[in-house]
Amino acid sequence: MSDSNRLIRRLDARDPDFLATLDALLAFEGSADARIDAAVTEILSAVRTTGDAAVIEYTRRFDRLDVKSMAGLELPKSELKAALDGLTVEQREALRIAADRVRLYHERQRAESWDYVEADGTRLGQKVTPLDRVGLYVPGGRASYPSSVLMNAVPAKVAGVGELIMVVPTPNGEKNPLVLAAAAITGVDRVFTIGGAQAVAALAYGTQTLPQVDKIVGPGNAYVAEAKRRVFGTVGIDMVAGPSEVLVISDGSGHSDWVAMDLFAQAEHDELAQSILLCTDSAFIDAVEASIERLLPTMPRRETIAASLANRGALIHVASLEQACAIANRIAPEHLELSLDEPEPWIDRIRHAGAIFVGHWSVEALGDYCAGPNHVLPTMRSARFSSPLGVYDFQKRTSIIQISEAGAQTLGRVASTLAHGEGLQAHARSAEMRLRG
């Protein structure tokens, strides 16, 4: 098959220009364009200046909701419960099982305060406290994700966050019952039907009705991402996420249809999503390509999948699993599947990945919904230096320093010497005044 007729490109890691080709494939510009930048600037300024009035006006304009006050945009707890009660038994049970599994996993992440006492009586430690108030952004309209509620709200509640405020747009008044039910199950404290950059601004700056939060988490469109980027510093944010990514490492021992569908599962998110296969077996790559061609016409989101695979996907032949792991660490993918007959020995070879799915049965889609670990993961190669969302993102750490009189004699001389060396005489004198004799 000629390259022009392929649904997804074929590469060979042994080609001399492979790394340059790979880097070009991985490149993604996450900054906002001028139109988005200008719109977000205007919205942030308006909400910061006029509060509720600006939020109401933007909600009327963008979501086509005829509301007179912010009270009309807040959902009562009874509506959340009604949404939960109105689900089918199967839906309600699926939500509960997923929430319980996510909670059980995250309870193991909760950090506790600690301290120790030195021989001279000096006490040092760390005080761990939850954030007071967190804002959770949840996409609405066509992109409604109850799983986002679970993955963000559960670790916040496990951490002990004092108040969790959810914002979710409801264009034309369309509410997703699964999203509202997930809010009920996870114990979200308040829910406002607002979205876009105006919702981020309201959370970041506070309005007459909606209190300022300490941190904003949750996914959104390009306007939401840019708004989060801009308010960082006024509040904390989880991350500015890029398109979804999956990297599959295969030794040819799996089923080609399974691998093709795992690639589809990321590609259907977005035309900019990235799905890559690294495989030591060229015949299996042929089989996966054939599976892609056969299965793609059956997919409801086939146009998005096709564009994603054509734009940023690749089937890559590698010389060995050692080479595959080296390439994987260069890619630092959001999701990594070790689709291998004997995957265990290769786990330690992976240094950079948001989540590692081990073996043929560990399909990434289970991680999105109900395996337990968080599905909010670093993208755009940021797994090299960042981690999945967790309880630790909703806790902060404060150092405790209690110096004894005896300790001040030793440490005071050390500090004095170093402070004089830095030319900070007041620092030195402050320490020296505690010295005896």
DRENZALO-441242 format. One record per residue (C-alpha): x, y, z; residue number from 1. Coordinates in steps of 0.1 Angstrom, whole numbers, plus 5000, padded with zeros to 4 digits. Example, Ala and Ser with C-alpha at 12.3 -4.5 7.8 and 13.67 -1.06 7.14 Angstrom:
<rec X="5123" Y="4955" Z="5078" n="1"/>
<rec X="5137" Y="4989" Z="5071" n="2"/>
END
This chain:
<rec X="5000" Y="5000" Z="5000" n="1"/>
<rec X="5014" Y="5034" Z="4991" n="2"/>
<rec X="5019" Y="5060" Z="5019" n="3"/>
<rec X="4993" Y="5083" Z="5003" n="4"/>
<rec X="4966" Y="5056" Z="5007" n="5"/>
<rec X="4974" Y="5047" Z="5043" n="6"/>
<rec X="4950" Y="5056" Z="5071" n="7"/>
<rec X="4980" Y="5059" Z="5095" n="8"/>
<rec X="5017" Y="5064" Z="5087" n="9"/>
<rec X="5043" Y="5036" Z="5090" n="10"/>
<rec X="5077" Y="5044" Z="5104" n="11"/>
<rec X="5109" Y="5024" Z="5111" n="12"/>
<rec X="5129" Y="5032" Z="5142" n="13"/>
<rec X="5161" Y="5020" Z="5124" n="14"/>
<rec X="5159" Y="5047" Z="5098" n="15"/>
<rec X="5187" Y="5073" Z="5102" n="16"/>
<rec X="5162" Y="5102" Z="5103" n="17"/>
<rec X="5137" Y="5085" Z="5126" n="18"/>
<rec X="5143" Y="5106" Z="5158" n="19"/>
<rec X="5138" Y="5139" Z="5138" n="20"/>
<rec X="5106" Y="5124" Z="5123" n="21"/>
<rec X="5094" Y="5113" Z="5157" n="22"/>
<rec X="5100" Y="5147" Z="5173" n="23"/>
<rec X="5081" Y="5164" Z="5145" n="24"/>
<rec X="5052" Y="5140" Z="5151" n="25"/>
<rec X="5052" Y="5147" Z="5188" n="26"/>
<rec X="5054" Y="5185" Z="5184" n="27"/>
<rec X="5023" Y="5202" Z="5196" n="28"/>
<rec X="5018" Y="5240" Z="5201" n="29"/>
<rec X="4995" Y="5244" Z="5231" n="30"/>
<rec X="4994" Y="5282" Z="5232" n="31"/>
<rec X="4962" Y="5300" Z="5224" n="32"/>
<rec X="4956" Y="5318" Z="5191" n="33"/>
<rec X="4951" Y="5356" Z="5191" n="34"/>
<rec X="4913" Y="5353" Z="5189" n="35"/>
<rec X="4911" Y="5330" Z="5220" n="36"/>
<rec X="4936" Y="5352" Z="5238" n="37"/>
<rec X="4916" Y="5384" Z="5232" n="38"/>
<rec X="4883" Y="5368" Z="5242" n="39"/>
<rec X="4897" Y="5354" Z="5274" n="40"/>
<rec X="4914" Y="5387" Z="5283" n="41"/>
<rec X="4880" Y="5405" Z="5280" n="42"/>
<rec X="4861" Y="5379" Z="5300" n="43"/>
<rec X="4886" Y="5377" Z="5328" n="44"/>
<rec X="4886" Y="5415" Z="5332" n="45"/>
<rec X="4848" Y="5418" Z="5331" n="46"/>
<rec X="4842" Y="5391" Z="5357" n="47"/>
<rec X="4869" Y="5405" Z="5379" n="48"/>
<rec X="4854" Y="5439" Z="5377" n="49"/>
<rec X="4816" Y="5433" Z="5379" n="50"/>
<rec X="4813" Y="5397" Z="5392" n="51"/>
<rec X="4779" Y="5382" Z="5390" n="52"/>
<rec X="4766" Y="5406" Z="5363" n="53"/>
<rec X="4794" Y="5396" Z="5339" n="54"/>
<rec X="4789" Y="5359" Z="5346" n="55"/>
<rec X="4751" Y="5362" Z="5339" n="56"/>
<rec X="4757" Y="5381" Z="5307" n="57"/>
<rec X="4782" Y="5357" Z="5293" n="58"/>
<rec X="4760" Y="5328" Z="5303" n="59"/>
<rec X="4731" Y="5344" Z="5284" n="60"/>
<rec X="4753" Y="5350" Z="5254" n="61"/>
<rec X="4772" Y="5317" Z="5251" n="62"/>
<rec X="4748" Y="5292" Z="5267" n="63"/>
<rec X="4716" Y="5309" Z="5256" n="64"/>
<rec X="4701" Y="5308" Z="5292" n="65"/>
<rec X="4676" Y="5335" Z="5301" n="66"/>
<rec X="4686" Y="5340" Z="5338" n="67"/>
<rec X="4682" Y="5371" Z="5360" n="68"/>
<rec X="4705" Y="5362" Z="5389" n="69"/>
<rec X="4732" Y="5338" Z="5400" n="70"/>
<rec X="4707" Y="5321" Z="5422" n="71"/>
<rec X="4691" Y="5309" Z="5390" n="72"/>
<rec X="4724" Y="5292" Z="5380" n="73"/>
<rec X="4729" Y="5273" Z="5412" n="74"/>
<rec X="4714" Y="5238" Z="5414" n="75"/>
<rec X="4699" Y="5226" Z="5447" n="76"/>
<rec X="4711" Y="5194" Z="5463" n="77"/>
<rec X="4677" Y="5180" Z="5457" n="78"/>
<rec X="4682" Y="5182" Z="5419" n="79"/>
<rec X="4714" Y="5163" Z="5422" n="80"/>
<rec X="4698" Y="5136" Z="5442" n="81"/>
<rec X="4669" Y="5134" Z="5418" n="82"/>
<rec X="4693" Y="5129" Z="5389" n="83"/>
<rec X="4709" Y="5100" Z="5408" n="84"/>
<rec X="4676" Y="5085" Z="5416" n="85"/>
<rec X="4664" Y="5088" Z="5380" n="86"/>
<rec X="4692" Y="5067" Z="5366" n="87"/>
<rec X="4687" Y="5032" Z="5355" n="88"/>
<rec X="4698" Y="5006" Z="5381" n="89"/>
<rec X="4727" Y="4997" Z="5358" n="90"/>
<rec X="4739" Y="5033" Z="5355" n="91"/>
<rec X="4736" Y="5040" Z="5392" n="92"/>
<rec X="4755" Y="5008" Z="5401" n="93"/>
<rec X="4783" Y="5015" Z="5376" n="94"/>
<rec X="4787" Y="5050" Z="5391" n="95"/>
<rec X="4788" Y="5037" Z="5426" n="96"/>
<rec X="4813" Y="5009" Z="5418" n="97"/>
<rec X="4836" Y="5034" Z="5400" n="98"/>
<rec X="4834" Y="5059" Z="5428" n="99"/>
<rec X="4842" Y="5033" Z="5454" n="100"/>
<rec X="4872" Y="5020" Z="5435" n="101"/>
<rec X="4886" Y="5055" Z="5429" n="102"/>
<rec X="4881" Y="5063" Z="5466" n="103"/>
<rec X="4898" Y="5031" Z="5478" n="104"/>
<rec X="4928" Y="5038" Z="5456" n="105"/>
<rec X="4931" Y="5075" Z="5466" n="106"/>
<rec X="4928" Y="5068" Z="5503" n="107"/>
<rec X="4962" Y="5052" Z="5502" n="108"/>
<rec X="4977" Y="5086" Z="5489" n="109"/>
<rec X="4966" Y="5107" Z="5518" n="110"/>
<rec X="4997" Y="5122" Z="5535" n="111"/>
<rec X="4998" Y="5129" Z="5573" n="112"/>
<rec X="5017" Y="5154" Z="5593" n="113"/>
<rec X="5050" Y="5143" Z="5609" n="114"/>
<rec X="5078" Y="5156" Z="5630" n="115"/>
<rec X="5110" Y="5145" Z="5649" n="116"/>
<rec X="5130" Y="5159" Z="5678" n="117"/>
<rec X="5167" Y="5162" Z="5677" n="118"/>
<rec X="5190" Y="5155" Z="5707" n="119"/>
<rec X="5191" Y="5191" Z="5718" n="120"/>
<rec X="5153" Y="5194" Z="5719" n="121"/>
<rec X="5149" Y="5211" Z="5685" n="122"/>
<rec X="5117" Y="5199" Z="5668" n="123"/>
<rec X="5113" Y="5199" Z="5630" n="124"/>
<rec X="5084" Y="5186" Z="5610" n="125"/>
<rec X="5057" Y="5191" Z="5584" n="126"/>
<rec X="5021" Y="5200" Z="5589" n="127"/>
<rec X="4998" Y="5186" Z="5562" n="128"/>
<rec X="4964" Y="5204" Z="5557" n="129"/>
<rec X="4937" Y="5202" Z="5530" n="130"/>
<rec X="4928" Y="5232" Z="5508" n="131"/>
<rec X="4899" Y="5252" Z="5521" n="132"/>
<rec X="4880" Y="5255" Z="5488" n="133"/>
<rec X="4884" Y="5240" Z="5454" n="134"/>
<rec X="4866" Y="5246" Z="5421" n="135"/>
<rec X="4859" Y="5218" Z="5397" n="136"/>
<rec X="4853" Y="5225" Z="5361" n="137"/>
<rec X="4833" Y="5198" Z="5342" n="138"/>
<rec X="4826" Y="5201" Z="5305" n="139"/>
<rec X="4789" Y="5202" Z="5295" n="140"/>
<rec X="4768" Y="5201" Z="5264" n="141"/>
<rec X="4779" Y="5175" Z="5239" n="142"/>
<rec X="4811" Y="5167" Z="5259" n="143"/>
<rec X="4797" Y="5156" Z="5292" n="144"/>
<rec X="4819" Y="5134" Z="5314" n="145"/>
<rec X="4807" Y="5120" Z="5347" n="146"/>
<rec X="4841" Y="5103" Z="5350" n="147"/>
<rec X="4857" Y="5137" Z="5352" n="148"/>
<rec X="4836" Y="5144" Z="5383" n="149"/>
<rec X="4847" Y="5112" Z="5399" n="150"/>
<rec X="4884" Y="5116" Z="5392" n="151"/>
<rec X="4885" Y="5152" Z="5405" n="152"/>
<rec X="4860" Y="5152" Z="5433" n="153"/>
<rec X="4869" Y="5120" Z="5450" n="154"/>
<rec X="4906" Y="5128" Z="5457" n="155"/>
<rec X="4895" Y="5163" Z="5468" n="156"/>
<rec X="4871" Y="5148" Z="5493" n="157"/>
<rec X="4896" Y="5122" Z="5505" n="158"/>
<rec X="4921" Y="5150" Z="5511" n="159"/>
<rec X="4895" Y="5167" Z="5533" n="160"/>
<rec X="4888" Y="5198" Z="5512" n="161"/>
<rec X="4865" Y="5221" Z="5531" n="162"/>
<rec X="4842" Y="5231" Z="5502" n="163"/>
<rec X="4841" Y="5217" Z="5466" n="164"/>
<rec X="4823" Y="5239" Z="5441" n="165"/>
<rec X="4815" Y="5224" Z="5407" n="166"/>
<rec X="4808" Y="5245" Z="5375" n="167"/>
<rec X="4793" Y="5229" Z="5345" n="168"/>
<rec X="4778" Y="5246" Z="5314" n="169"/>
<rec X="4743" Y="5237" Z="5303" n="170"/>
<rec X="4739" Y="5252" Z="5269" n="171"/>
<rec X="4702" Y="5257" Z="5260" n="172"/>
<rec X="4695" Y="5244" Z="5295" n="173"/>
<rec X="4706" Y="5209" Z="5286" n="174"/>
<rec X="4717" Y="5191" Z="5318" n="175"/>
<rec X="4735" Y="5157" Z="5318" n="176"/>
<rec X="4719" Y="5135" Z="5345" n="177"/>
<rec X="4750" Y="5113" Z="5348" n="178"/>
<rec X="4772" Y="5144" Z="5356" n="179"/>
<rec X="4747" Y="5156" Z="5382" n="180"/>
<rec X="4744" Y="5121" Z="5397" n="181"/>
<rec X="4782" Y="5119" Z="5399" n="182"/>
<rec X="4782" Y="5151" Z="5418" n="183"/>
<rec X="4757" Y="5137" Z="5442" n="184"/>
<rec X="4777" Y="5104" Z="5447" n="185"/>
<rec X="4809" Y="5123" Z="5454" n="186"/>
<rec X="4795" Y="5148" Z="5478" n="187"/>
<rec X="4801" Y="5180" Z="5457" n="188"/>
<rec X="4790" Y="5209" Z="5479" n="189"/>
<rec X="4777" Y="5234" Z="5454" n="190"/>
<rec X="4770" Y="5232" Z="5416" n="191"/>
<rec X="4766" Y="5262" Z="5393" n="192"/>
<rec X="4755" Y="5258" Z="5357" n="193"/>
<rec X="4781" Y="5281" Z="5342" n="194"/>
<rec X="4810" Y="5273" Z="5319" n="195"/>
<rec X="4838" Y="5287" Z="5297" n="196"/>
<rec X="4864" Y="5313" Z="5307" n="197"/>
<rec X="4837" Y="5331" Z="5327" n="198"/>
<rec X="4833" Y="5302" Z="5351" n="199"/>
<rec X="4871" Y="5300" Z="5355" n="200"/>
<rec X="4872" Y="5337" Z="5363" n="201"/>
<rec X="4844" Y="5335" Z="5388" n="202"/>
<rec X="4862" Y="5307" Z="5406" n="203"/>
<rec X="4895" Y="5325" Z="5405" n="204"/>
<rec X="4884" Y="5359" Z="5416" n="205"/>
<rec X="4851" Y="5353" Z="5433" n="206"/>
<rec X="4819" Y="5371" Z="5427" n="207"/>
<rec X="4791" Y="5384" Z="5449" n="208"/>
<rec X="4776" Y="5349" Z="5450" n="209"/>
<rec X="4804" Y="5325" Z="5441" n="210"/>
<rec X="4833" Y="5325" Z="5466" n="211"/>
<rec X="4869" Y="5326" Z="5455" n="212"/>
<rec X="4885" Y="5291" Z="5455" n="213"/>
<rec X="4921" Y="5282" Z="5462" n="214"/>
<rec X="4926" Y="5258" Z="5433" n="215"/>
<rec X="4908" Y="5250" Z="5400" n="216"/>
<rec X="4908" Y="5215" Z="5385" n="217"/>
<rec X="4891" Y="5198" Z="5356" n="218"/>
<rec X="4893" Y="5197" Z="5318" n="219"/>
<rec X="4878" Y="5222" Z="5294" n="220"/>
<rec X="4880" Y="5236" Z="5258" n="221"/>
<rec X="4907" Y="5260" Z="5245" n="222"/>
<rec X="4890" Y="5290" Z="5262" n="223"/>
<rec X="4889" Y="5272" Z="5296" n="224"/>
<rec X="4925" Y="5260" Z="5292" n="225"/>
<rec X="4937" Y="5295" Z="5284" n="226"/>
<rec X="4917" Y="5310" Z="5313" n="227"/>
<rec X="4933" Y="5285" Z="5337" n="228"/>
<rec X="4967" Y="5294" Z="5324" n="229"/>
<rec X="4961" Y="5331" Z="5329" n="230"/>
<rec X="4947" Y="5329" Z="5365" n="231"/>
<rec X="4975" Y="5306" Z="5377" n="232"/>
<rec X="4991" Y="5324" Z="5406" n="233"/>
<rec X="4959" Y="5340" Z="5418" n="234"/>
<rec X="4948" Y="5304" Z="5423" n="235"/>
<rec X="4964" Y="5270" Z="5418" n="236"/>
<rec X="4955" Y="5249" Z="5389" n="237"/>
<rec X="4959" Y="5211" Z="5382" n="238"/>
<rec X="4975" Y="5215" Z="5348" n="239"/>
<rec X="4970" Y="5229" Z="5313" n="240"/>
<rec X="4963" Y="5196" Z="5295" n="241"/>
<rec X="4969" Y="5189" Z="5259" n="242"/>
<rec X="4952" Y="5163" Z="5236" n="243"/>
<rec X="4949" Y="5128" Z="5248" n="244"/>
<rec X="4977" Y="5103" Z="5241" n="245"/>
<rec X="4982" Y="5065" Z="5240" n="246"/>
<rec X="5014" Y="5046" Z="5233" n="247"/>
<rec X="5012" Y="5008" Z="5228" n="248"/>
<rec X="5043" Y="4987" Z="5231" n="249"/>
<rec X="5037" Y="4953" Z="5214" n="250"/>
<rec X="5058" Y="4922" Z="5208" n="251"/>
<rec X="5032" Y="4908" Z="5184" n="252"/>
<rec X="5016" Y="4885" Z="5210" n="253"/>
<rec X="4983" Y="4903" Z="5213" n="254"/>
<rec X="4952" Y="4905" Z="5191" n="255"/>
<rec X="4954" Y="4931" Z="5163" n="256"/>
<rec X="4918" Y="4941" Z="5167" n="257"/>
<rec X="4924" Y="4949" Z="5204" n="258"/>
<rec X="4953" Y="4971" Z="5196" n="259"/>
<rec X="4935" Y="4989" Z="5168" n="260"/>
<rec X="4906" Y="4996" Z="5191" n="261"/>
<rec X="4929" Y="5009" Z="5218" n="262"/>
<rec X="4944" Y="5033" Z="5193" n="263"/>
<rec X="4908" Y="5043" Z="5183" n="264"/>
<rec X="4898" Y="5049" Z="5219" n="265"/>
<rec X="4923" Y="5078" Z="5222" n="266"/>
<rec X="4918" Y="5090" Z="5186" n="267"/>
<rec X="4880" Y="5095" Z="5190" n="268"/>
<rec X="4886" Y="5122" Z="5217" n="269"/>
<rec X="4900" Y="5148" Z="5193" n="270"/>
<rec X="4915" Y="5152" Z="5159" n="271"/>
<rec X="4947" Y="5163" Z="5177" n="272"/>
<rec X="4948" Y="5132" Z="5199" n="273"/>
<rec X="4978" Y="5109" Z="5194" n="274"/>
<rec X="4978" Y="5071" Z="5191" n="275"/>
<rec X="5012" Y="5054" Z="5185" n="276"/>
<rec X="5022" Y="5017" Z="5183" n="277"/>
<rec X="5057" Y="5005" Z="5188" n="278"/>
<rec X="5061" Y="4969" Z="5178" n="279"/>
<rec X="5090" Y="4945" Z="5172" n="280"/>
<rec X="5070" Y="4923" Z="5147" n="281"/>
<rec X="5064" Y="4938" Z="5113" n="282"/>
<rec X="5038" Y="4911" Z="5104" n="283"/>
<rec X="5018" Y="4922" Z="5135" n="284"/>
<rec X="5020" Y="4958" Z="5124" n="285"/>
<rec X="5005" Y="4947" Z="5091" n="286"/>
<rec X="4977" Y="4930" Z="5110" n="287"/>
<rec X="4970" Y="4960" Z="5131" n="288"/>
<rec X="4969" Y="4982" Z="5100" n="289"/>
<rec X="4944" Y="4957" Z="5084" n="290"/>
<rec X="4923" Y="4958" Z="5116" n="291"/>
<rec X="4923" Y="4996" Z="5115" n="292"/>
<rec X="4910" Y="4996" Z="5079" n="293"/>
<rec X="4883" Y="4970" Z="5086" n="294"/>
<rec X="4871" Y="4984" Z="5120" n="295"/>
<rec X="4872" Y="5022" Z="5112" n="296"/>
<rec X="4840" Y="5022" Z="5091" n="297"/>
<rec X="4821" Y="5007" Z="5120" n="298"/>
<rec X="4829" Y="5035" Z="5144" n="299"/>
<rec X="4804" Y="5063" Z="5151" n="300"/>
<rec X="4832" Y="5088" Z="5155" n="301"/>
<rec X="4851" Y="5075" Z="5125" n="302"/>
<rec X="4858" Y="5109" Z="5109" n="303"/>
<rec X="4875" Y="5122" Z="5141" n="304"/>
<rec X="4894" Y="5089" Z="5145" n="305"/>
<rec X="4906" Y="5090" Z="5109" n="306"/>
<rec X="4918" Y="5126" Z="5112" n="307"/>
<rec X="4936" Y="5119" Z="5144" n="308"/>
<rec X="4953" Y="5088" Z="5130" n="309"/>
<rec X="4963" Y="5106" Z="5098" n="310"/>
<rec X="4975" Y="5138" Z="5116" n="311"/>
<rec X="4994" Y="5125" Z="5146" n="312"/>
<rec X="4992" Y="5087" Z="5147" n="313"/>
<rec X="5019" Y="5062" Z="5137" n="314"/>
<rec X="5027" Y="5025" Z="5135" n="315"/>
<rec X="5064" Y="5021" Z="5143" n="316"/>
<rec X="5086" Y="4991" Z="5137" n="317"/>
<rec X="5113" Y="4988" Z="5164" n="318"/>
<rec X="5143" Y="4965" Z="5165" n="319"/>
<rec X="5138" Y="4954" Z="5201" n="320"/>
<rec X="5118" Y="4960" Z="5232" n="321"/>
<rec X="5148" Y="4978" Z="5247" n="322"/>
<rec X="5146" Y="5002" Z="5218" n="323"/>
<rec X="5108" Y="5005" Z="5223" n="324"/>
<rec X="5113" Y="5015" Z="5260" n="325"/>
<rec X="5139" Y="5041" Z="5251" n="326"/>
<rec X="5115" Y="5056" Z="5225" n="327"/>
<rec X="5087" Y="5055" Z="5251" n="328"/>
<rec X="5108" Y="5074" Z="5275" n="329"/>
<rec X="5115" Y="5100" Z="5249" n="330"/>
<rec X="5077" Y="5103" Z="5241" n="331"/>
<rec X="5067" Y="5103" Z="5278" n="332"/>
<rec X="5031" Y="5094" Z="5270" n="333"/>
<rec X="5000" Y="5101" Z="5289" n="334"/>
<rec X="4989" Y="5065" Z="5287" n="335"/>
<rec X="5013" Y="5036" Z="5280" n="336"/>
<rec X="5001" Y="5000" Z="5273" n="337"/>
<rec X="5026" Y="4972" Z="5277" n="338"/>
<rec X="5008" Y="4948" Z="5253" n="339"/>
<rec X="5033" Y="4920" Z="5259" n="340"/>
<rec X="5033" Y="4883" Z="5265" n="341"/>
<rec X="5056" Y="4889" Z="5296" n="342"/>
<rec X="5052" Y="4926" Z="5305" n="343"/>
<rec X="5065" Y="4925" Z="5341" n="344"/>
<rec X="5103" Y="4928" Z="5333" n="345"/>
<rec X="5097" Y="4959" Z="5312" n="346"/>
<rec X="5079" Y="4980" Z="5338" n="347"/>
<rec X="5111" Y="4992" Z="5354" n="348"/>
<rec X="5124" Y="5002" Z="5320" n="349"/>
<rec X="5097" Y="5029" Z="5317" n="350"/>
<rec X="5107" Y="5061" Z="5335" n="351"/>
<rec X="5083" Y="5086" Z="5319" n="352"/>
<rec X="5046" Y="5079" Z="5316" n="353"/>
<rec X="5014" Y="5092" Z="5332" n="354"/>
<rec X="5000" Y="5056" Z="5336" n="355"/>
<rec X="5013" Y="5022" Z="5327" n="356"/>
<rec X="4988" Y="4995" Z="5317" n="357"/>
<rec X="5004" Y="4961" Z="5321" n="358"/>
<rec X="4995" Y="4932" Z="5299" n="359"/>
<rec X="4969" Y="4924" Z="5273" n="360"/>
<rec X="4939" Y="4927" Z="5297" n="361"/>
<rec X="4948" Y="4961" Z="5311" n="362"/>
<rec X="4930" Y="4981" Z="5285" n="363"/>
<rec X="4934" Y="5019" Z="5290" n="364"/>
<rec X="4896" Y="5025" Z="5288" n="365"/>
<rec X="4892" Y="5008" Z="5322" n="366"/>
<rec X="4916" Y="5034" Z="5337" n="367"/>
<rec X="4894" Y="5061" Z="5323" n="368"/>
<rec X="4864" Y="5050" Z="5343" n="369"/>
<rec X="4868" Y="5025" Z="5371" n="370"/>
<rec X="4902" Y="5008" Z="5376" n="371"/>
<rec X="4909" Y="5032" Z="5405" n="372"/>
<rec X="4939" Y="5053" Z="5397" n="373"/>
<rec X="4933" Y="5088" Z="5385" n="374"/>
<rec X="4927" Y="5094" Z="5348" n="375"/>
<rec X="4938" Y="5131" Z="5350" n="376"/>
<rec X="4974" Y="5126" Z="5336" n="377"/>
<rec X="5002" Y="5146" Z="5323" n="378"/>
<rec X="5003" Y="5152" Z="5285" n="379"/>
<rec X="5026" Y="5168" Z="5259" n="380"/>
<rec X="5057" Y="5150" Z="5274" n="381"/>
<rec X="5051" Y="5165" Z="5308" n="382"/>
<rec X="5052" Y="5130" Z="5323" n="383"/>
<rec X="5090" Y="5137" Z="5324" n="384"/>
<rec X="5084" Y="5159" Z="5354" n="385"/>
<rec X="5048" Y="5157" Z="5366" n="386"/>
<rec X="5024" Y="5131" Z="5380" n="387"/>
<rec X="4987" Y="5120" Z="5378" n="388"/>
<rec X="4962" Y="5141" Z="5398" n="389"/>
<rec X="4960" Y="5128" Z="5433" n="390"/>
<rec X="4951" Y="5135" Z="5469" n="391"/>
<rec X="4984" Y="5153" Z="5473" n="392"/>
<rec X="4972" Y="5180" Z="5448" n="393"/>
<rec X="4945" Y="5189" Z="5473" n="394"/>
<rec X="4968" Y="5190" Z="5504" n="395"/>
<rec X="4995" Y="5216" Z="5512" n="396"/>
<rec X="5025" Y="5212" Z="5534" n="397"/>
<rec X="5037" Y="5237" Z="5560" n="398"/>
<rec X="5072" Y="5234" Z="5576" n="399"/>
<rec X="5073" Y="5233" Z="5614" n="400"/>
<rec X="5105" Y="5247" Z="5629" n="401"/>
<rec X="5109" Y="5248" Z="5667" n="402"/>
<rec X="5145" Y="5255" Z="5677" n="403"/>
<rec X="5155" Y="5248" Z="5713" n="404"/>
<rec X="5178" Y="5272" Z="5732" n="405"/>
<rec X="5207" Y="5247" Z="5729" n="406"/>
<rec X="5200" Y="5243" Z="5692" n="407"/>
<rec X="5201" Y="5281" Z="5686" n="408"/>
<rec X="5237" Y="5281" Z="5699" n="409"/>
<rec X="5249" Y="5257" Z="5672" n="410"/>
<rec X="5226" Y="5267" Z="5644" n="411"/>
<rec X="5231" Y="5304" Z="5651" n="412"/>
<rec X="5268" Y="5303" Z="5645" n="413"/>
<rec X="5262" Y="5283" Z="5612" n="414"/>
<rec X="5236" Y="5308" Z="5600" n="415"/>
<rec X="5258" Y="5338" Z="5611" n="416"/>
<rec X="5287" Y="5325" Z="5590" n="417"/>
<rec X="5266" Y="5319" Z="5559" n="418"/>
<rec X="5247" Y="5352" Z="5562" n="419"/>
<rec X="5279" Y="5373" Z="5565" n="420"/>
<rec X="5291" Y="5354" Z="5534" n="421"/>
<rec X="5261" Y="5365" Z="5515" n="422"/>
<rec X="5264" Y="5401" Z="5527" n="423"/>
<rec X="5232" Y="5400" Z="5547" n="424"/>
<rec X="5243" Y="5414" Z="5580" n="425"/>
<rec X="5208" Y="5418" Z="5596" n="426"/>
<rec X="5203" Y="5380" Z="5590" n="427"/>
<rec X="5236" Y="5374" Z="5608" n="428"/>
<rec X="5228" Y="5397" Z="5637" n="429"/>
<rec X="5193" Y="5382" Z="5641" n="430"/>
<rec X="5209" Y="5348" Z="5647" n="431"/>
<rec X="5238" Y="5362" Z="5668" n="432"/>
<rec X="5215" Y="5379" Z="5692" n="433"/>
<rec X="5203" Y="5345" Z="5704" n="434"/>
<rec X="5238" Y="5333" Z="5712" n="435"/>
<rec X="5249" Y="5331" Z="5748" n="436"/>
<rec X="5281" Y="5348" Z="5760" n="437"/>
END
